């Protein structure tokens, strides 16, 4: 019994289980097109110059805003124009000190090489 159910040759002996009716594919395209609704084509919308440039303008405004933000907020107290005369002298003295220390360090290394 099991052999009979799993035997594909049994299906080939009898009539095919699925049949296409006679003449089904004749005029199939015309019947299908008659059932479809008519599609109305719209003209594409015209893009103005401003609509095309607007994203670039927004991006430029963002970068300009960020630049001003960092110039004003981060730049406060660190520009040389806002330093007092005394502070400028202290900074120059410190830079001279660092330069002399670095120069002596470099010279000491070079002297060790030649010894």
C-alpha positions as CSV (number, residue, x, y, z in Angstrom):
1,X,0.0,0.0,0.0
2,X,2.8,2.4,0.9
3,X,4.6,1.7,-2.3
4,X,1.5,2.5,-4.3
5,X,1.0,6.0,-2.6
6,X,4.7,7.0,-3.1
7,X,4.9,5.8,-6.7
8,X,5.0,8.8,-9.2
9,X,4.3,6.4,-12.1
10,X,0.8,6.0,-10.8
11,X,0.1,9.7,-11.5
12,X,1.3,9.4,-15.1
13,X,-1.1,6.6,-15.9
14,X,-4.3,8.5,-15.2
15,X,-5.6,11.9,-16.4
16,X,-3.5,14.9,-15.5
17,X,-4.7,16.5,-12.2
18,X,-4.4,20.1,-13.5
19,X,-5.6,21.0,-17.0
20,X,-5.8,24.3,-18.8
21,X,-9.1,24.9,-20.5
22,X,-9.2,24.8,-24.3
23,X,-8.4,28.2,-25.9
24,X,-7.4,29.8,-22.6
25,X,-4.3,31.4,-23.9
26,X,-5.9,32.7,-27.1
27,X,-6.6,36.4,-26.8
28,X,-5.2,36.3,-23.2
29,X,-3.4,39.6,-23.5
30,X,-6.4,41.5,-24.8
31,X,-8.7,40.1,-22.1
32,X,-6.1,41.0,-19.4
33,X,-5.6,44.5,-20.7
34,X,-9.4,45.1,-20.8
35,X,-9.6,44.3,-17.1
36,X,-6.9,46.7,-16.0
37,X,-7.9,50.3,-15.2
38,X,-6.6,53.1,-17.3
39,X,-3.7,54.9,-15.7
40,X,-3.5,58.6,-16.0
41,X,0.0,60.0,-16.4
42,X,0.8,63.2,-14.7
43,X,3.4,65.7,-15.9
44,X,6.5,65.7,-13.7
45,X,6.7,68.6,-11.3
46,X,9.3,71.2,-12.3
47,X,12.0,71.9,-9.7
48,X,12.9,75.5,-9.3
49,X,16.4,76.7,-8.8
50,X,15.7,77.6,-5.2
51,X,14.4,74.2,-4.4
52,X,17.5,72.7,-5.9
53,X,19.9,75.0,-4.0
54,X,18.1,75.1,-0.7
55,X,19.8,72.0,0.9
56,X,23.2,73.5,0.1
57,X,22.2,76.8,1.6
58,X,21.1,75.1,4.8
59,X,24.4,73.2,5.0
60,X,26.4,76.4,4.5
61,X,24.4,78.1,7.2
62,X,25.1,75.3,9.6
63,X,28.8,75.5,9.0
64,X,28.8,79.2,9.3
65,X,26.9,79.0,12.6
66,X,29.3,76.4,13.9
67,X,32.3,78.5,12.9
68,X,30.8,81.5,14.7
69,X,30.0,79.4,17.7
70,X,33.6,78.2,18.1
71,X,35.0,81.6,17.3
72,X,32.9,83.2,20.1
73,X,32.6,80.5,22.7
74,X,35.9,78.7,22.4
75,X,37.9,81.8,21.5
76,X,37.0,83.8,24.6
77,X,40.0,84.5,26.8
78,X,42.5,82.9,24.5
79,X,43.0,85.6,21.8
80,X,46.1,87.8,22.1
81,X,44.0,90.9,21.9
82,X,42.3,90.2,25.2
83,X,45.5,89.5,27.1
84,X,46.8,92.2,29.4
85,X,50.3,93.6,28.9
86,X,51.5,91.8,32.1
87,X,50.1,88.5,31.0
88,X,51.9,88.9,27.6
89,X,55.2,89.5,29.3
90,X,54.7,86.4,31.6
91,X,53.9,84.3,28.5
92,X,57.0,85.5,26.7
93,X,59.2,84.8,29.7
94,X,57.8,81.3,30.0
95,X,58.4,80.6,26.3
96,X,62.0,81.8,26.6
97,X,62.4,79.5,29.7
98,X,61.0,76.5,27.8
99,X,63.2,77.2,24.8
100,X,66.3,77.5,26.8
101,X,65.5,74.2,28.7
102,X,64.8,72.4,25.4
103,X,68.0,73.8,23.8
104,X,70.1,72.6,26.8
105,X,68.5,69.2,26.7
106,X,69.3,68.9,23.0
107,X,72.9,70.0,23.5
108,X,73.3,67.5,26.3
109,X,72.2,64.7,24.1
110,X,74.6,65.7,21.4
111,X,77.5,66.0,23.8
112,X,76.7,62.4,25.0
113,X,76.9,61.2,21.4
114,X,80.4,62.6,20.9
115,X,81.8,61.3,24.2
